[in-house]
Amino acid sequence: MIALASSALAFSTPPTPMRNFRPSFASPAVAAYPTFGAISLASMPLPAFADDGFDIVGGIVNLVLTAAVLGFFAFISSYVLEAVGTVGEQVGKIAEYDAAQPKGGPKRSSEPVFDDSGSGAVSEAQIQAELVNRKKRGKGSLQKSASGVSFAPWMDIDEDAIEKMKQERRQRKK
C-alpha cells in the first residue's frame, strides 16, 4: 500500500511553488518540490509480504530447516566447548608442574661437558705412534682414504695445483 502511494507520488507533476510558506527546517528546493521525498521513499526497500496468506507447508518446512541449522550450530558448539575444556585442563596441569619445579632452575655444573677420560681401548703408546706416522706421511690426500682407495675416482683433482693457486692468491692479497 505504501509502495503504491509513494510510486504514484513519484510520477506526479510537481505542485505549483508555494510563495509565502517556507518551513524553517527545509531548503527552498525541498519546500517547493515535495516529490523529491516521494521519489526517495519509492526507492527504499520494503519488507516482502505474501499476498495469499499463511502456507502451512511452507511454515513446517521453515521450522524443519531452522531446527536443522540450530542443530548444526549446537553440534559445532559442542566441539568448541570440548576444546575450551581441554585447554582449561592443560592450563591446570602446567600450573601444577611449574609449581613443583624449583624456582632457581637446575644447578649448572662446572665440569667439562665432554668425556675426555678415555675408554682404555687405545693406549698412550699407540697414540704417539700414530702421531709420528702422520708426521712422516705429511698432510695426506683429501681424495683418498687411509687405505689408499680413492673416494671419487671419476674426479681427477690435482691437489698440488690447488695448493699452488691458494699460495699465489695469498701472495696477491698481501
Backbone as JSON Lines, residues from 0, in Angstrom:
{"i":0,"aa":"M","n":[0.81,-1.18,0.0],"ca":[0.0,0.0,0.0],"c":[0.87,1.26,0.0]}
{"i":1,"aa":"I","n":[1.9,1.26,0.88],"ca":[2.79,2.42,0.94],"c":[3.59,2.52,-0.35]}
{"i":2,"aa":"A","n":[4.01,1.37,-0.88],"ca":[4.77,1.39,-2.12],"c":[3.94,1.94,-3.26]}
{"i":3,"aa":"L","n":[2.68,1.59,-3.31],"ca":[1.8,2.08,-4.36],"c":[1.6,3.6,-4.24]}
{"i":4,"aa":"A","n":[1.42,4.09,-3.03],"ca":[1.22,5.53,-2.84],"c":[2.49,6.3,-3.16]}
{"i":5,"aa":"S","n":[3.63,5.79,-2.73],"ca":[4.87,6.52,-2.98],"c":[5.23,6.5,-4.46]}
{"i":6,"aa":"S","n":[4.93,5.39,-5.16],"ca":[5.21,5.36,-6.6],"c":[4.27,6.29,-7.35]}
{"i":7,"aa":"A","n":[3.05,6.43,-6.88],"ca":[2.12,7.35,-7.52],"c":[2.58,8.79,-7.33]}
{"i":8,"aa":"L","n":[3.08,9.12,-6.15],"ca":[3.58,10.46,-5.91],"c":[4.87,10.74,-6.68]}
{"i":9,"aa":"A","n":[5.67,9.73,-6.89],"ca":[6.94,9.92,-7.57],"c":[6.74,10.35,-9.0]}
{"i":10,"aa":"F","n":[5.7,9.89,-9.66],"ca":[5.5,10.21,-11.07],"c":[4.46,11.3,-11.29]}
{"i":11,"aa":"S","n":[4.01,11.92,-10.21],"ca":[3.04,13.02,-10.37],"c":[3.77,14.31,-10.71]}
{"i":12,"aa":"T","n":[3.07,15.23,-11.27],"ca":[3.68,16.51,-11.62],"c":[3.88,17.32,-10.36]}
{"i":13,"aa":"P","n":[4.94,18.1,-10.32],"ca":[5.19,18.88,-9.11],"c":[4.13,19.95,-8.96]}
{"i":14,"aa":"P","n":[3.74,20.24,-7.71],"ca":[2.75,21.29,-7.49],"c":[3.36,22.66,-7.75]}
{"i":15,"aa":"T","n":[2.49,23.62,-7.82],"ca":[2.99,24.98,-8.01],"c":[3.74,25.4,-6.76]}
{"i":16,"aa":"P","n":[4.83,26.12,-6.93],"ca":[5.61,26.52,-5.76],"c":[4.8,27.39,-4.81]}
{"i":17,"aa":"M","n":[5.01,27.19,-3.53],"ca":[4.34,27.98,-2.5],"c":[5.17,29.22,-2.29]}
{"i":18,"aa":"R","n":[4.58,30.33,-2.49],"ca":[5.36,31.56,-2.49],"c":[5.6,32.11,-1.08]}
{"i":19,"aa":"N","n":[4.63,32.03,-0.23],"ca":[4.77,32.68,1.06],"c":[5.05,31.7,2.2]}
{"i":20,"aa":"F","n":[5.08,30.41,1.94],"ca":[5.29,29.44,3.02],"c":[6.64,28.76,2.84]}
{"i":21,"aa":"R","n":[7.46,28.88,3.86],"ca":[8.74,28.19,3.87],"c":[9.0,27.71,5.29]}
{"i":22,"aa":"P","n":[9.02,26.37,5.49],"ca":[9.33,25.89,6.83],"c":[10.78,26.21,7.19]}
{"i":23,"aa":"S","n":[11.05,26.33,8.48],"ca":[12.39,26.7,8.92],"c":[13.4,25.57,8.73]}
{"i":24,"aa":"F","n":[12.93,24.31,8.63],"ca":[13.85,23.18,8.52],"c":[14.11,22.78,7.08]}
{"i":25,"aa":"A","n":[13.43,23.29,6.11],"ca":[13.55,22.85,4.73],"c":[14.26,23.89,3.89]}
{"i":26,"aa":"S","n":[15.0,23.4,2.95],"ca":[15.64,24.3,1.99],"c":[14.61,24.71,0.95]}
{"i":27,"aa":"P","n":[14.84,25.72,0.2],"ca":[13.83,26.17,-0.76],"c":[13.49,25.12,-1.81]}
{"i":28,"aa":"A","n":[14.47,24.32,-2.24],"ca":[14.2,23.33,-3.28],"c":[13.26,22.24,-2.75]}
{"i":29,"aa":"V","n":[13.46,21.78,-1.52],"ca":[12.63,20.73,-0.96],"c":[11.24,21.25,-0.65]}
{"i":30,"aa":"A","n":[11.13,22.48,-0.2],"ca":[9.82,23.05,0.11],"c":[9.02,23.29,-1.16]}
{"i":31,"aa":"A","n":[9.7,23.64,-2.23],"ca":[8.99,23.93,-3.48],"c":[8.56,22.66,-4.19]}
{"i":32,"aa":"Y","n":[9.33,21.61,-4.1],"ca":[9.03,20.37,-4.83],"c":[9.03,19.19,-3.87]}
{"i":33,"aa":"P","n":[7.92,18.87,-3.24],"ca":[7.87,17.77,-2.27],"c":[7.95,16.39,-2.93]}
{"i":34,"aa":"T","n":[7.95,16.29,-4.26],"ca":[8.05,14.98,-4.9],"c":[9.42,14.35,-4.71]}
{"i":35,"aa":"F","n":[10.45,15.14,-4.37],"ca":[11.77,14.57,-4.1],"c":[11.7,13.58,-2.94]}
{"i":36,"aa":"G","n":[10.93,13.91,-1.93],"ca":[10.74,13.0,-0.79],"c":[9.98,11.75,-1.21]}
{"i":37,"aa":"A","n":[9.03,11.9,-2.13],"ca":[8.28,10.74,-2.61],"c":[9.17,9.82,-3.43]}
{"i":38,"aa":"I","n":[10.06,10.4,-4.22],"ca":[10.98,9.57,-5.02],"c":[11.92,8.8,-4.09]}
{"i":39,"aa":"S","n":[12.43,9.44,-3.05],"ca":[13.34,8.74,-2.14],"c":[12.59,7.66,-1.36]}
{"i":40,"aa":"L","n":[11.3,7.88,-1.05],"ca":[10.51,6.84,-0.39],"c":[10.26,5.66,-1.32]}
{"i":41,"aa":"A","n":[10.08,5.92,-2.59],"ca":[9.81,4.86,-3.55],"c":[11.03,3.97,-3.77]}
{"i":42,"aa":"S","n":[12.22,4.53,-3.59],"ca":[13.43,3.75,-3.82],"c":[13.87,2.95,-2.6]}
{"i":43,"aa":"M","n":[13.23,3.14,-1.46],"ca":[13.6,2.4,-0.26],"c":[13.02,1.0,-0.3]}
{"i":44,"aa":"P","n":[13.78,-0.01,0.15],"ca":[13.25,-1.37,0.14],"c":[12.19,-1.54,1.21]}
{"i":45,"aa":"L","n":[11.2,-2.33,0.92],"ca":[10.13,-2.63,1.87],"c":[10.1,-4.12,2.14]}
{"i":46,"aa":"P","n":[9.63,-4.52,3.29],"ca":[9.56,-5.96,3.56],"c":[8.57,-6.64,2.61]}
{"i":47,"aa":"A","n":[8.89,-7.88,2.26],"ca":[8.04,-8.63,1.34],"c":[7.01,-9.41,2.15]}
{"i":48,"aa":"F","n":[5.75,-9.23,1.83],"ca":[4.67,-9.96,2.46],"c":[3.93,-10.75,1.39]}
{"i":49,"aa":"A","n":[3.59,-11.98,1.72],"ca":[2.84,-12.8,0.76],"c":[1.4,-12.31,0.73]}
{"i":50,"aa":"D","n":[0.89,-12.23,-0.47],"ca":[-0.49,-11.75,-0.63],"c":[-1.51,-12.85,-0.42]}
{"i":51,"aa":"D","n":[-1.08,-14.13,-0.54],"ca":[-2.05,-15.23,-0.47],"c":[-2.24,-15.78,0.93]}
{"i":52,"aa":"G","n":[-1.65,-15.19,1.95],"ca":[-1.89,-15.64,3.31],"c":[-0.85,-16.63,3.8]}
{"i":53,"aa":"F","n":[-1.19,-17.34,4.88],"ca":[-0.26,-18.27,5.52],"c":[-0.3,-19.63,4.82]}
{"i":54,"aa":"D","n":[0.89,-20.21,4.57],"ca":[1.01,-21.52,3.95],"c":[1.52,-22.49,5.02]}
{"i":55,"aa":"I","n":[0.76,-23.51,5.36],"ca":[1.13,-24.44,6.43],"c":[2.35,-25.28,6.05]}
{"i":56,"aa":"V","n":[2.44,-25.68,4.78],"ca":[3.58,-26.49,4.35],"c":[4.86,-25.67,4.4]}
{"i":57,"aa":"G","n":[4.79,-24.42,3.93],"ca":[5.95,-23.54,3.99],"c":[6.38,-23.28,5.42]}
{"i":58,"aa":"G","n":[5.43,-23.12,6.31],"ca":[5.75,-22.9,7.72],"c":[6.45,-24.09,8.33]}
{"i":59,"aa":"I","n":[5.95,-25.3,8.01],"ca":[6.57,-26.52,8.53],"c":[7.99,-26.69,7.98]}
{"i":60,"aa":"V","n":[8.15,-26.44,6.67],"ca":[9.48,-26.55,6.06],"c":[10.44,-25.55,6.71]}
{"i":61,"aa":"N","n":[9.97,-24.33,6.95],"ca":[10.83,-23.34,7.6],"c":[11.2,-23.76,9.02]}
{"i":62,"aa":"L","n":[10.26,-24.35,9.76],"ca":[10.58,-24.82,11.1],"c":[11.6,-25.95,11.07]}
{"i":63,"aa":"V","n":[11.45,-26.89,10.11],"ca":[12.41,-28.01,9.98],"c":[13.79,-27.48,9.63]}
{"i":64,"aa":"L","n":[13.86,-26.57,8.68],"ca":[15.17,-26.01,8.3],"c":[15.8,-25.22,9.44]}
{"i":65,"aa":"T","n":[14.99,-24.48,10.17],"ca":[15.51,-23.74,11.32],"c":[16.04,-24.7,12.37]}
{"i":66,"aa":"A","n":[15.34,-25.78,12.61],"ca":[15.81,-26.78,13.58],"c":[17.11,-27.42,13.11]}
{"i":67,"aa":"A","n":[17.23,-27.68,11.8],"ca":[18.46,-28.28,11.28],"c":[19.65,-27.33,11.46]}
{"i":68,"aa":"V","n":[19.46,-26.07,11.16],"ca":[20.54,-25.08,11.31],"c":[20.93,-24.95,12.78]}
{"i":69,"aa":"L","n":[19.94,-24.89,13.65],"ca":[20.25,-24.82,15.09],"c":[20.93,-26.09,15.58]}
{"i":70,"aa":"G","n":[20.57,-27.23,15.02],"ca":[21.24,-28.49,15.37],"c":[22.7,-28.48,14.96]}
{"i":71,"aa":"F","n":[22.98,-27.99,13.73],"ca":[24.37,-27.89,13.29],"c":[25.15,-26.93,14.17]}
{"i":72,"aa":"F","n":[24.53,-25.83,14.53],"ca":[25.19,-24.88,15.41],"c":[25.5,-25.51,16.77]}
{"i":73,"aa":"A","n":[24.57,-26.27,17.32],"ca":[24.8,-26.94,18.6],"c":[25.9,-27.99,18.48]}
{"i":74,"aa":"F","n":[25.93,-28.71,17.35],"ca":[26.95,-29.73,17.12],"c":[28.34,-29.1,17.09]}
{"i":75,"aa":"I","n":[28.49,-28.0,16.37],"ca":[29.78,-27.33,16.29],"c":[30.13,-26.72,17.64]}
{"i":76,"aa":"S","n":[29.16,-26.18,18.33],"ca":[29.41,-25.57,19.65],"c":[29.88,-26.6,20.67]}
{"i":77,"aa":"S","n":[29.42,-27.85,20.53],"ca":[29.87,-28.88,21.47],"c":[31.37,-29.12,21.33]}
{"i":78,"aa":"Y","n":[31.89,-29.08,20.09],"ca":[33.33,-29.24,19.91],"c":[34.1,-28.03,20.43]}
{"i":79,"aa":"V","n":[33.53,-26.85,20.29],"ca":[34.18,-25.65,20.83],"c":[34.26,-25.76,22.34]}
{"i":80,"aa":"L","n":[33.18,-26.18,22.97],"ca":[33.19,-26.33,24.43],"c":[34.17,-27.4,24.88]}
{"i":81,"aa":"E","n":[34.26,-28.49,24.12],"ca":[35.22,-29.55,24.45],"c":[36.66,-29.03,24.34]}
{"i":82,"aa":"A","n":[36.93,-28.23,23.31],"ca":[38.28,-27.67,23.15],"c":[38.61,-26.72,24.29]}
{"i":83,"aa":"V","n":[37.66,-25.9,24.68],"ca":[37.89,-24.97,25.8],"c":[38.14,-25.75,27.09]}
{"i":84,"aa":"G","n":[37.4,-26.83,27.3],"ca":[37.61,-27.65,28.49],"c":[38.98,-28.3,28.51]}
{"i":85,"aa":"T","n":[39.42,-28.8,27.35],"ca":[40.75,-29.42,27.27],"c":[41.85,-28.41,27.54]}
{"i":86,"aa":"V","n":[41.7,-27.22,26.99],"ca":[42.7,-26.17,27.24],"c":[42.72,-25.83,28.73]}
{"i":87,"aa":"G","n":[41.55,-25.76,29.34],"ca":[41.49,-25.47,30.77],"c":[42.19,-26.53,31.61]}
{"i":88,"aa":"E","n":[42.0,-27.81,31.24],"ca":[42.68,-28.89,31.96],"c":[44.19,-28.78,31.82]}
{"i":89,"aa":"Q","n":[44.66,-28.49,30.61],"ca":[46.1,-28.41,30.38],"c":[46.71,-27.22,31.12]}
{"i":90,"aa":"V","n":[45.98,-26.14,31.21],"ca":[46.48,-24.98,31.95],"c":[46.68,-25.37,33.41]}
{"i":91,"aa":"G","n":[45.75,-26.11,33.96],"ca":[45.89,-26.55,35.35],"c":[47.09,-27.46,35.54]}
{"i":92,"aa":"K","n":[47.28,-28.42,34.62],"ca":[48.42,-29.32,34.71],"c":[49.75,-28.57,34.59]}
{"i":93,"aa":"I","n":[49.8,-27.6,33.68],"ca":[51.03,-26.83,33.51],"c":[51.31,-26.01,34.76]}
{"i":94,"aa":"A","n":[50.27,-25.45,35.37],"ca":[50.46,-24.67,36.6],"c":[50.98,-25.56,37.73]}
{"i":95,"aa":"E","n":[50.45,-26.78,37.84],"ca":[50.93,-27.71,38.86],"c":[52.39,-28.1,38.61]}
{"i":96,"aa":"Y","n":[52.74,-28.34,37.36],"ca":[54.12,-28.71,37.02],"c":[55.07,-27.56,37.34]}
{"i":97,"aa":"D","n":[54.68,-26.34,36.99],"ca":[55.53,-25.19,37.28],"c":[55.69,-24.97,38.78]}
{"i":98,"aa":"A","n":[54.64,-25.23,39.54],"ca":[54.72,-25.04,41.0],"c":[55.65,-26.09,41.62]}
{"i":99,"aa":"A","n":[55.72,-27.29,41.03],"ca":[56.57,-28.35,41.59],"c":[58.04,-28.14,41.27]}
{"i":100,"aa":"Q","n":[58.35,-27.35,40.25],"ca":[59.74,-27.12,39.87],"c":[60.4,-26.13,40.83]}
{"i":101,"aa":"P","n":[61.7,-26.33,41.09],"ca":[62.39,-25.36,41.94],"c":[62.48,-24.01,41.24]}
{"i":102,"aa":"K","n":[62.5,-22.96,42.03],"ca":[62.46,-21.6,41.48],"c":[63.74,-21.25,40.72]}
{"i":103,"aa":"G","n":[64.88,-21.66,41.19],"ca":[66.15,-21.27,40.58],"c":[66.49,-22.07,39.35]}
{"i":104,"aa":"G","n":[65.79,-23.12,39.08],"ca":[66.12,-23.97,37.94],"c":[67.22,-24.94,38.32]}
{"i":105,"aa":"P","n":[67.62,-25.79,37.42],"ca":[68.67,-26.75,37.73],"c":[70.02,-26.05,37.89]}
{"i":106,"aa":"K","n":[70.82,-26.58,38.83],"ca":[72.13,-26.0,39.05],"c":[73.09,-26.49,37.96]}
{"i":107,"aa":"R","n":[73.88,-25.57,37.46],"ca":[74.81,-25.89,36.39],"c":[76.13,-26.38,36.98]}
{"i":108,"aa":"S","n":[76.68,-27.36,36.29],"ca":[77.95,-27.95,36.73],"c":[79.1,-27.22,36.05]}
{"i":109,"aa":"S","n":[80.22,-27.13,36.73],"ca":[81.41,-26.52,36.13],"c":[82.32,-27.58,35.52]}
{"i":110,"aa":"E","n":[81.89,-28.83,35.54],"ca":[82.7,-29.9,34.97],"c":[82.62,-29.84,33.45]}
{"i":111,"aa":"P","n":[83.6,-30.44,32.77],"ca":[83.56,-30.43,31.3],"c":[82.36,-31.23,30.78]}
{"i":112,"aa":"V","n":[81.83,-30.78,29.66],"ca":[80.67,-31.41,29.07],"c":[81.07,-32.69,28.35]}
{"i":113,"aa":"F","n":[82.25,-32.71,27.77],"ca":[82.7,-33.87,27.03],"c":[83.42,-34.86,27.96]}
{"i":114,"aa":"D","n":[83.52,-36.08,27.5],"ca":[84.19,-37.13,28.28],"c":[85.58,-37.32,27.71]}
{"i":115,"aa":"D","n":[86.58,-36.83,28.42],"ca":[87.95,-36.98,27.95],"c":[88.73,-38.0,28.77]}
{"i":116,"aa":"S","n":[88.01,-38.8,29.49],"ca":[88.68,-39.78,30.34],"c":[89.24,-40.95,29.53]}
{"i":117,"aa":"G","n":[88.66,-41.21,28.37],"ca":[89.13,-42.31,27.54],"c":[88.54,-43.63,27.99]}
{"i":118,"aa":"S","n":[88.44,-44.56,27.04],"ca":[87.87,-45.86,27.37],"c":[88.95,-46.9,27.66]}
{"i":119,"aa":"G","n":[90.2,-46.56,27.36],"ca":[91.28,-47.52,27.6],"c":[91.5,-48.45,26.41]}
{"i":120,"aa":"A","n":[90.74,-48.28,25.33],"ca":[90.89,-49.16,24.17],"c":[92.16,-48.84,23.4]}
{"i":121,"aa":"V","n":[92.62,-47.58,23.47],"ca":[93.85,-47.17,22.77],"c":[94.83,-46.7,23.84]}
{"i":122,"aa":"S","n":[96.0,-47.24,23.77],"ca":[96.99,-46.88,24.78],"c":[97.73,-45.61,24.36]}
{"i":123,"aa":"E","n":[98.42,-45.03,25.28],"ca":[99.2,-43.82,25.02],"c":[100.29,-44.1,23.99]}
{"i":124,"aa":"A","n":[100.88,-45.28,24.03],"ca":[101.94,-45.62,23.08],"c":[101.38,-45.69,21.66]}
{"i":125,"aa":"Q","n":[100.18,-46.21,21.49],"ca":[99.57,-46.29,20.16],"c":[99.26,-44.89,19.61]}
{"i":126,"aa":"I","n":[98.84,-44.0,20.48],"ca":[98.55,-42.64,20.05],"c":[99.82,-41.94,19.6]}
{"i":127,"aa":"Q","n":[100.92,-42.1,20.36],"ca":[102.19,-41.48,19.98],"c":[102.72,-42.05,18.67]}
{"i":128,"aa":"A","n":[102.54,-43.35,18.46],"ca":[103.0,-43.96,17.21],"c":[102.21,-43.42,16.02]}
{"i":129,"aa":"E","n":[100.91,-43.21,16.19],"ca":[100.07,-42.65,15.11],"c":[100.49,-41.23,14.78]}
{"i":130,"aa":"L","n":[100.81,-40.43,15.8],"ca":[101.24,-39.05,15.56],"c":[102.57,-39.01,14.8]}
{"i":131,"aa":"V","n":[103.49,-39.89,15.15],"ca":[104.77,-39.96,14.44],"c":[104.54,-40.38,12.99]}
{"i":132,"aa":"N","n":[103.68,-41.34,12.76],"ca":[103.37,-41.82,11.41],"c":[102.75,-40.69,10.57]}
{"i":133,"aa":"R","n":[101.89,-39.9,11.14],"ca":[101.26,-38.8,10.4],"c":[102.28,-37.73,10.04]}
{"i":134,"aa":"K","n":[103.24,-37.49,10.93],"ca":[104.28,-36.5,10.63],"c":[105.15,-36.99,9.48]}
{"i":135,"aa":"K","n":[105.4,-38.28,9.39],"ca":[106.21,-38.83,8.3],"c":[105.47,-38.72,6.96]}
{"i":136,"aa":"R","n":[104.2,-39.08,6.96],"ca":[103.42,-39.09,5.71],"c":[103.07,-37.68,5.25]}
{"i":137,"aa":"G","n":[103.03,-36.73,6.13],"ca":[102.63,-35.38,5.76],"c":[101.13,-35.2,5.91]}
{"i":138,"aa":"K","n":[100.63,-34.21,5.19],"ca":[99.22,-33.88,5.31],"c":[98.34,-34.99,4.78]}
{"i":139,"aa":"G","n":[98.76,-35.64,3.72],"ca":[97.95,-36.71,3.15],"c":[96.97,-36.17,2.12]}
{"i":140,"aa":"S","n":[96.33,-37.03,1.43],"ca":[95.41,-36.65,0.36],"c":[93.98,-36.6,0.91]}
{"i":141,"aa":"L","n":[93.27,-35.59,0.46],"ca":[91.87,-35.5,0.82],"c":[91.01,-36.32,-0.13]}
{"i":142,"aa":"Q","n":[91.63,-36.82,-1.22],"ca":[90.88,-37.57,-2.23],"c":[90.92,-39.07,-2.0]}
{"i":143,"aa":"K","n":[91.77,-39.52,-1.07],"ca":[91.93,-40.96,-0.84],"c":[91.78,-41.26,0.64]}
{"i":144,"aa":"S","n":[91.3,-42.45,0.92],"ca":[91.16,-42.88,2.31],"c":[92.51,-43.3,2.86]}
{"i":145,"aa":"A","n":[92.54,-43.67,4.13],"ca":[93.8,-44.08,4.75],"c":[94.35,-45.34,4.12]}
{"i":146,"aa":"S","n":[93.48,-46.19,3.58],"ca":[93.95,-47.42,2.94],"c":[94.36,-47.19,1.49]}
{"i":147,"aa":"G","n":[94.17,-45.97,0.96],"ca":[94.61,-45.66,-0.39],"c":[93.51,-45.73,-1.43]}
{"i":148,"aa":"V","n":[92.27,-46.02,-1.06],"ca":[91.16,-46.11,-2.01],"c":[90.65,-44.7,-2.3]}
{"i":149,"aa":"S","n":[90.47,-44.39,-3.57],"ca":[90.0,-43.06,-3.96],"c":[88.52,-42.92,-3.64]}
{"i":150,"aa":"F","n":[88.13,-41.75,-3.05],"ca":[86.73,-41.51,-2.72],"c":[85.88,-41.33,-3.97]}
{"i":151,"aa":"A","n":[86.37,-40.56,-4.94],"ca":[85.64,-40.3,-6.18],"c":[86.61,-40.5,-7.34]}
{"i":152,"aa":"P","n":[86.74,-41.73,-7.82],"ca":[87.74,-41.99,-8.87],"c":[87.41,-41.29,-10.19]}
{"i":153,"aa":"W","n":[86.17,-40.92,-10.44],"ca":[85.82,-40.26,-11.7],"c":[86.23,-38.8,-11.72]}
{"i":154,"aa":"M","n":[86.59,-38.25,-10.53],"ca":[87.03,-36.85,-10.47],"c":[88.55,-36.82,-10.41]}
{"i":155,"aa":"D","n":[89.14,-36.15,-11.36],"ca":[90.6,-36.04,-11.39],"c":[90.98,-34.66,-10.84]}
{"i":156,"aa":"I","n":[91.25,-34.59,-9.53],"ca":[91.56,-33.33,-8.87],"c":[93.03,-33.32,-8.53]}
{"i":157,"aa":"D","n":[93.71,-32.28,-9.0],"ca":[95.13,-32.13,-8.73],"c":[95.29,-31.28,-7.47]}
{"i":158,"aa":"E","n":[95.54,-31.91,-6.34],"ca":[95.63,-31.2,-5.07],"c":[96.84,-30.28,-5.02]}
{"i":159,"aa":"D","n":[97.93,-30.65,-5.7],"ca":[99.13,-29.8,-5.71],"c":[98.84,-28.49,-6.45]}
{"i":160,"aa":"A","n":[98.1,-28.57,-7.58],"ca":[97.78,-27.36,-8.34],"c":[96.85,-26.46,-7.52]}
{"i":161,"aa":"I","n":[95.93,-27.05,-6.79],"ca":[95.04,-26.26,-5.95],"c":[95.83,-25.55,-4.86]}
{"i":162,"aa":"E","n":[96.74,-26.24,-4.22],"ca":[97.55,-25.63,-3.16],"c":[98.43,-24.52,-3.73]}
{"i":163,"aa":"K","n":[98.95,-24.71,-4.96],"ca":[99.77,-23.69,-5.6],"c":[98.94,-22.43,-5.87]}
{"i":164,"aa":"M","n":[97.7,-22.59,-6.36],"ca":[96.83,-21.43,-6.61],"c":[96.48,-20.72,-5.31]}
{"i":165,"aa":"K","n":[96.28,-21.45,-4.24],"ca":[96.0,-20.83,-2.94],"c":[97.18,-19.99,-2.48]}
{"i":166,"aa":"Q","n":[98.4,-20.52,-2.66],"ca":[99.6,-19.77,-2.26],"c":[99.73,-18.49,-3.08]}
{"i":167,"aa":"E","n":[99.48,-18.59,-4.41],"ca":[99.56,-17.41,-5.27],"c":[98.53,-16.37,-4.85]}
{"i":168,"aa":"R","n":[97.35,-16.78,-4.51],"ca":[96.29,-15.84,-4.08],"c":[96.67,-15.16,-2.77]}
{"i":169,"aa":"R","n":[97.24,-15.93,-1.84],"ca":[97.7,-15.33,-0.58],"c":[98.78,-14.27,-0.84]}
{"i":170,"aa":"Q","n":[99.68,-14.54,-1.8],"ca":[100.73,-13.59,-2.13],"c":[100.15,-12.3,-2.74]}
{"i":171,"aa":"R","n":[99.12,-12.47,-3.6],"ca":[98.49,-11.29,-4.22],"c":[97.77,-10.47,-3.18]}
{"i":172,"aa":"K","n":[97.13,-11.11,-2.19],"ca":[96.36,-10.42,-1.17],"c":[97.24,-9.6,-0.24]}
{"i":173,"aa":"K","n":[98.5,-10.01,-0.07],"ca":[99.4,-9.31,0.86],"c":[99.79,-8.0,0.36]}
